[in-house]
Amino acid sequence: MNRVNIYRTVAKEQTSVSNLFIDEYMADANDAQLKIYLFLIRMMDANLPTSVSDIADKFNYTEKDVLRALMYWESRQLLALDFDAAQNLTGIKVLSLGNTYESSRTAPRITPVLSFIRPASVNAKQSVSKHAFNTDKRHDENRRDGVRHEYSLDELKQFKSNEDIEQLLMVAEQYVGRQLTHSDMQVILFLYDQLHFSSDLIDYLLQHCVERGKKDFRYIEKVALSWHEQGITSAKDAQNASRKYDKIVYTIMKSLGKTSSPAPKELEYINKWTKEYGFLLDVIQEACDKTVLNTDTHRFAYADGILSKWYQAGVQHKADIAAADSSFKKASETKKRAPKNDTRVIKNGFNNFTQNAYDFDQLEQTILSN
């Protein structure tokens, strides 16, 4: 019997949406992000082309709004965006939610949105107009002293009359998903007027923080000050620094046998080791290796105990570790030989065993008691 072809007489009228999208992604997205993602799914199912300007016209958004939404979904690893050498968007790939091994999902790229559609000449004009506000001698003194100047209502009105500032405030509202408070606006103006951050850099800063689950402007200001101290002046510089930091975090997590994203407490440990202690990655990895060999639980706290001892011993490089370990071992042996109230010693296989350079038993008891 001949095969029978089954076909529709009309085009497909339904668009399928993954249950995983509804369960895991929908609640965190804003209206613009949801509309644009669903529209892309619909156009993909119908095999129809579209463009940033078409999407903007359809939903009465600006092209910047559309690009921000696309970048949001790329950061959530639901889209992969292609750009040419001039940073023009050339392609949008809708990634399968069910295929966790898809290569494009493993390394989403974070790129500042404003730079995609703003000509260089406009950026130059904004740089000139931006510094026109910095005429108050008191502001300059505050900048030198590291004090954030609080703007008056008249100054806020003056800033709001600037198109670039108005756009930045709208961008910030979209990222944090709420109306900005007076204090929030003060932070944005501080970045723009006193730290001299460009619009692209502020845009990237907001995106960087929000995608890490941080919408608190005190946290955003703290990151901005850190970038300022590092001499970061462009979104590209910030992106490179972020990638370097993300690589460090990923390496440490992997070294401790972790495959998930770091929890806030785990990030606190990583920041402590890299920023407060100033350890290089190879030193941290050495502590992680020792930790994995000695415990299956509370590994971050365990590694922190090792690194804290190294920090107190003045370890700066991996080559310093052997001397520090030797010093710890001598101190431990000296402590064992010190006279005690009960001098009776029962010889057995356990106390004939030479203890490790670290008092791991005491470390573990301390960890478990916390």
C-alpha positions as CSV (number, residue, x, y, z in Angstrom):
1,M,0.0,0.0,0.0
2,N,1.3,3.5,-0.9
3,R,2.4,5.9,1.9
4,V,-0.1,8.7,2.7
5,N,1.1,12.2,3.4
6,I,-0.6,14.1,6.2
7,Y,-0.6,17.8,6.0
8,R,-2.5,20.9,7.1
9,T,-4.6,23.0,4.9
10,V,-3.8,26.1,6.9
11,A,-0.7,27.4,8.6
12,K,0.1,26.4,12.2
13,E,-1.9,28.7,14.6
14,Q,-0.4,27.7,17.9
15,T,3.0,28.5,19.4
16,S,4.4,26.0,22.0
17,V,6.1,27.2,25.1
18,S,8.2,24.9,27.3
19,N,6.8,24.1,30.7
20,L,10.3,24.6,32.1
21,F,10.2,28.2,30.8
22,I,6.9,28.7,32.7
23,D,8.1,27.0,35.9
24,E,11.7,28.4,36.1
25,Y,12.0,31.6,34.1
26,M,8.8,33.4,33.7
27,A,8.4,34.7,37.3
28,D,11.7,36.6,37.2
29,A,11.2,38.3,33.8
30,N,9.6,41.7,33.3
31,D,6.8,42.4,30.8
32,A,9.2,43.5,28.0
33,Q,11.4,40.5,28.4
34,L,8.4,38.1,28.4
35,K,6.7,39.7,25.4
36,I,9.9,39.7,23.3
37,Y,10.8,36.1,24.2
38,L,7.3,34.8,23.3
39,F,7.4,36.9,20.1
40,L,10.7,35.3,19.1
41,I,9.3,31.8,19.8
42,R,6.3,32.6,17.6
43,M,8.5,33.9,14.7
44,M,10.8,30.9,15.0
45,D,7.9,28.5,14.8
46,A,6.5,30.3,11.8
47,N,10.0,30.5,10.2
48,L,9.6,34.2,9.8
49,P,12.4,36.8,9.9
50,T,12.4,39.8,12.2
51,S,14.6,42.6,13.4
52,V,15.3,44.8,16.5
53,S,13.4,47.7,14.9
54,D,10.4,45.5,13.9
55,I,10.1,44.2,17.5
56,A,10.5,47.7,18.9
57,D,7.7,49.0,16.6
58,K,5.4,46.1,17.4
59,F,5.5,46.6,21.1
60,N,6.2,50.3,21.2
61,Y,9.6,49.9,22.8
62,T,12.9,51.6,22.0
63,E,15.6,49.5,20.2
64,K,17.5,49.8,23.5
65,D,14.6,48.2,25.3
66,V,14.6,45.3,22.9
67,L,18.3,44.8,23.0
68,R,18.3,44.8,26.8
69,A,15.6,42.1,26.8
70,L,17.6,40.0,24.3
71,M,20.7,40.4,26.4
72,Y,18.7,39.3,29.5
73,W,17.6,36.1,27.9
74,E,21.2,35.5,26.7
75,S,22.4,35.9,30.2
76,R,19.8,33.3,31.3
77,Q,21.1,31.1,28.5
78,L,17.9,30.9,26.6
79,L,19.2,32.8,23.6
80,A,22.6,33.1,21.8
81,L,23.3,36.4,20.1
82,D,25.6,36.8,17.2
83,F,27.4,40.2,16.5
84,D,29.7,41.3,13.7
85,A,32.9,43.2,14.2
86,A,31.1,46.5,14.5
87,Q,28.9,45.1,17.3
88,N,25.8,45.0,15.1
89,L,23.3,42.2,16.0
90,T,23.4,39.7,13.1
91,G,21.6,36.6,14.5
92,I,19.5,35.3,17.3
93,K,19.6,31.6,18.2
94,V,16.8,30.3,20.4
95,L,18.3,27.6,22.6
96,S,16.6,24.5,23.7
97,L,15.7,24.4,27.4
98,G,15.8,20.7,27.4
99,N,19.4,20.3,26.0
100,T,21.7,21.3,28.9
101,Y,24.7,20.1,26.8
102,E,24.3,22.6,24.1
103,S,27.6,24.3,23.7
104,S,26.2,27.9,23.4
105,R,24.6,27.5,26.8
106,T,27.8,27.0,28.7
107,A,29.4,30.5,28.2
108,P,26.9,33.3,27.8
109,R,28.5,36.6,26.9
110,I,27.5,39.7,28.7
111,T,27.9,42.9,26.6
112,P,26.8,46.5,27.3
113,V,23.6,47.2,25.5
114,L,23.8,50.9,24.9
115,S,26.9,50.6,22.7
116,F,25.1,48.6,20.1
117,I,23.0,51.4,18.7
118,R,24.7,54.6,19.8
119,P,27.2,56.1,17.3
120,A,30.6,57.0,18.5
121,S,30.0,60.7,17.8
122,V,27.0,60.7,20.1
123,N,29.1,59.2,22.9
124,A,31.7,61.9,22.4
125,K,29.0,64.7,22.7
126,Q,27.7,63.1,25.8
127,S,31.1,63.0,27.3
128,V,31.4,66.7,26.8
129,S,27.9,67.6,28.0
130,K,28.4,65.3,31.0
131,H,31.3,67.2,32.4
132,A,29.5,70.5,32.0
133,F,27.8,69.7,35.2
134,N,31.0,69.4,37.2
135,T,31.6,73.1,37.9
136,D,30.9,73.1,41.6
137,K,34.2,73.3,43.5
138,R,32.6,71.4,46.4
139,H,32.0,68.4,44.1
140,D,35.7,68.3,43.2
141,E,36.7,68.5,46.8
142,N,34.3,65.7,47.7
143,R,35.7,63.5,44.9
144,R,39.3,64.0,46.2
145,D,38.1,63.1,49.7
146,G,36.2,60.0,48.5
147,V,32.9,61.4,49.8
148,R,29.8,61.1,47.7
149,H,28.1,64.5,47.3
150,E,24.4,64.5,48.0
151,Y,22.6,66.4,45.2
152,S,19.9,68.9,46.0
153,L,16.4,68.9,44.4
154,D,17.5,71.7,42.1
155,E,20.5,69.8,41.0
156,L,18.4,66.7,40.4
157,K,16.1,68.7,38.2
158,Q,19.0,70.0,36.3
159,F,20.4,66.5,35.7
160,K,16.9,65.2,34.7
161,S,16.8,67.8,31.9
162,N,19.8,66.0,30.3
163,E,18.7,63.4,27.9
164,D,21.5,61.0,28.7
165,I,20.7,61.1,32.5
166,E,17.0,60.6,31.8
167,Q,17.9,57.5,29.7
168,L,20.2,56.2,32.4
169,L,17.5,56.5,35.0
170,M,15.0,54.6,32.7
171,V,17.6,51.9,32.1
172,A,18.2,51.5,35.9
173,E,14.4,51.2,36.5
174,Q,14.2,48.5,33.9
175,Y,17.1,46.5,35.3
176,V,15.9,46.6,39.0
177,G,12.2,46.2,38.0
178,R,10.9,49.1,40.1
179,Q,10.7,52.9,40.4
180,L,13.9,54.4,41.6
181,T,14.0,56.0,45.0
182,H,15.7,59.3,45.8
183,S,18.6,57.4,47.2
184,D,18.9,55.2,44.1
185,M,19.1,58.3,41.8
186,Q,21.8,59.8,44.0
187,V,23.9,56.7,43.3
188,I,23.4,56.9,39.6
189,L,24.3,60.5,39.5
190,F,27.4,59.8,41.7
191,L,28.6,57.3,39.2
192,Y,27.9,59.6,36.2
193,D,29.0,63.0,37.6
194,Q,31.6,62.2,40.2
195,L,33.2,58.9,39.2
196,H,32.9,60.0,35.5
197,F,31.5,56.6,34.5
198,S,30.3,56.6,30.9
199,S,26.7,55.6,30.0
200,D,27.9,52.3,28.6
201,L,29.8,51.5,31.8
202,I,26.9,52.3,34.1
203,D,24.6,50.2,31.8
204,Y,27.1,47.3,32.1
205,L,27.5,47.8,35.8
206,L,23.7,47.5,36.4
207,Q,23.5,44.4,34.2
208,H,26.5,42.9,35.9
209,C,25.0,43.3,39.4
210,V,21.4,42.4,38.5
211,E,22.4,39.2,36.8
212,R,24.2,38.2,40.0
213,G,20.9,38.7,41.9
214,K,22.0,42.1,43.4
215,K,19.5,44.9,42.9
216,D,20.6,46.9,46.0
217,F,22.1,50.2,45.0
218,R,24.5,50.0,48.0
219,Y,25.9,46.9,46.5
220,I,26.0,48.5,43.0
221,E,27.9,51.5,44.4
222,K,30.3,49.2,46.1
223,V,31.1,47.4,42.9
224,A,31.4,50.7,41.1
225,L,34.0,52.0,43.6
226,S,35.9,48.8,43.3
227,W,36.0,49.3,39.5
228,H,37.0,52.9,40.0
229,E,39.9,51.8,42.2
230,Q,41.0,49.3,39.6
231,G,41.1,52.0,37.0
232,I,38.2,50.6,34.9
233,T,36.9,53.3,32.6
234,S,35.0,51.4,29.9
235,A,32.5,48.6,29.6
236,K,35.1,46.5,27.8
237,D,37.5,46.9,30.7
238,A,34.8,45.9,33.2
239,Q,33.8,43.0,31.0
240,N,37.4,41.7,30.9
241,A,37.7,42.1,34.7
242,S,34.4,40.3,35.2
243,R,35.4,37.4,33.0
244,K,38.7,37.1,34.9
245,Y,36.8,37.0,38.2
246,D,34.2,34.6,36.9
247,K,37.0,32.3,35.7
248,I,38.6,32.4,39.2
249,V,35.2,31.6,40.8
250,Y,34.6,28.7,38.4
251,T,38.1,27.3,39.0
252,I,37.7,27.5,42.8
253,M,34.3,25.9,42.7
254,K,35.5,23.1,40.5
255,S,38.6,22.6,42.7
256,L,36.3,22.0,45.7
257,G,34.2,19.6,43.8
258,K,31.3,22.0,43.3
259,T,29.3,22.0,40.0
260,S,26.7,24.6,41.0
261,S,26.8,28.4,41.0
262,P,28.3,29.7,44.3
263,A,26.0,30.6,47.1
264,P,26.3,34.0,48.7
265,K,28.3,32.6,51.7
266,E,30.7,30.8,49.3
267,L,31.2,34.0,47.3
268,E,32.1,35.7,50.6
269,Y,34.8,33.2,51.2
270,I,36.1,33.6,47.6
271,N,36.2,37.4,47.9
272,K,38.0,37.0,51.3
273,W,40.7,34.8,49.7
274,T,41.2,36.8,46.5
275,K,40.6,40.4,47.8
276,E,41.3,40.6,51.5
277,Y,44.1,38.0,51.6
278,G,45.2,38.8,48.0
279,F,46.1,35.1,47.3
280,L,46.9,34.1,43.7
281,L,44.7,31.4,42.2
282,D,47.4,28.7,42.4
283,V,47.7,29.2,46.2
284,I,43.9,28.9,46.6
285,Q,43.9,25.8,44.5
286,E,46.6,24.2,46.6
287,A,44.4,24.8,49.7
288,C,41.4,23.4,47.8
289,D,43.4,20.2,46.9
290,K,44.3,19.7,50.6
291,T,40.7,20.2,51.6
292,V,39.3,17.7,49.1
293,L,41.7,15.1,50.4
294,N,40.7,15.5,54.0
295,T,36.9,16.2,54.1
296,D,33.7,15.7,52.1
297,T,31.7,18.3,54.1
298,H,32.1,22.0,54.9
299,R,34.8,22.4,52.3
300,F,34.7,26.1,52.1
301,A,35.1,26.6,55.8
302,Y,37.8,23.9,55.9
303,A,39.8,25.6,53.0
304,D,39.3,29.0,54.8
305,G,41.0,27.5,57.9
306,I,44.0,26.5,55.8
307,L,44.2,29.8,53.9
308,S,43.8,31.9,57.1
309,K,46.8,30.1,58.6
310,W,48.8,30.7,55.4
311,Y,47.8,34.3,55.4
312,Q,49.0,34.7,59.1
313,A,52.2,33.0,58.1
314,G,52.9,35.5,55.4
315,V,52.4,33.2,52.4
316,Q,52.2,35.1,49.1
317,H,53.2,32.5,46.5
318,K,52.8,28.8,46.1
319,A,56.6,28.4,46.8
320,D,56.1,29.8,50.3
321,I,53.7,27.0,51.3
322,A,56.3,24.4,52.0
323,A,58.1,26.7,54.5
324,A,54.8,27.6,56.2
325,D,53.8,23.9,56.4
326,S,57.2,23.0,57.9
327,S,56.8,25.8,60.5
328,F,53.3,24.5,61.4
329,K,54.6,21.0,61.7
330,K,57.4,22.0,64.1
331,A,55.0,24.0,66.2
332,S,52.7,21.1,66.4
333,E,55.5,18.7,67.4
334,T,56.7,21.1,70.0
335,K,53.3,21.4,71.4
336,K,53.0,17.6,71.7
337,R,56.3,17.4,73.5
338,A,55.3,20.0,76.0
339,P,54.7,18.5,79.6
340,K,51.1,18.0,80.6
341,N,49.5,17.3,83.9
342,D,48.9,13.7,83.0
343,T,52.2,12.4,81.7
344,R,51.1,8.9,81.1
345,V,51.4,7.9,77.4
346,I,49.8,4.8,76.1
347,K,51.8,3.5,73.1
348,N,49.7,2.4,70.3
349,G,49.5,2.7,66.5
350,F,47.5,5.9,66.7
351,N,49.8,8.1,68.7
352,N,52.9,6.7,66.9
353,F,51.4,8.2,63.7
354,T,53.0,11.5,62.6
355,Q,50.2,14.1,62.5
356,N,49.6,16.3,59.4
357,A,50.9,19.8,59.3
358,Y,47.3,21.0,60.0
359,D,45.2,20.1,63.0
360,F,42.4,18.9,60.8
361,D,40.5,17.2,63.7
362,Q,40.3,20.5,65.5
363,L,39.4,22.3,62.3
364,E,36.5,19.9,61.6
365,Q,35.2,20.1,65.2
366,T,35.2,23.9,64.9
367,I,33.4,23.8,61.6
368,L,30.7,21.4,62.9
369,S,30.1,23.4,66.0
370,N,29.3,26.6,64.0
